[in-house]
Amino acid sequence: MTRAGPVDELIAKTPDWRGAMLAKLRKIVHDADPEIAEDVKWKRPSNPLGSAVWSHDGMVCVGIILKERVRLSFSAGSSLPDPKKLFNAQLLGKSRAIDVSQNEKLDQQALKAIVKAAKTRPAKTLARSR
């Protein structure tokens, strides 16, 4: 028997379609990278459940439950290939996100490709000058 993790709890505490959509997005992320780690971060009064965070040698993406949609956010999304034009939110700056509404069909293959690209992005190192 395995103990439920924090993302399981986040999904369970969101019993409407948004919890089910986050579960679907989670499955796609794990299918794209079976070794990806997950956690829940950024709990605050305006978002007491927090957000799901997936990482593999650095943060890959964040699953955020909003009032009328679920968002999958990529902090360096502007540098990721998006040939199917899935990115539809946070289009200014470096980050990009995919907002998913109720009953929306997902292009799972295209989403997996974005997750894989985010995972394989080389980590930036900061050079220190003395």
Helices and strands as residue ranges (DSSP letters): H 6-12, H 17-32, E 37-41, E 51-55, E 59-65, E 70-74, G 77-79, E 96-100, H 108-120
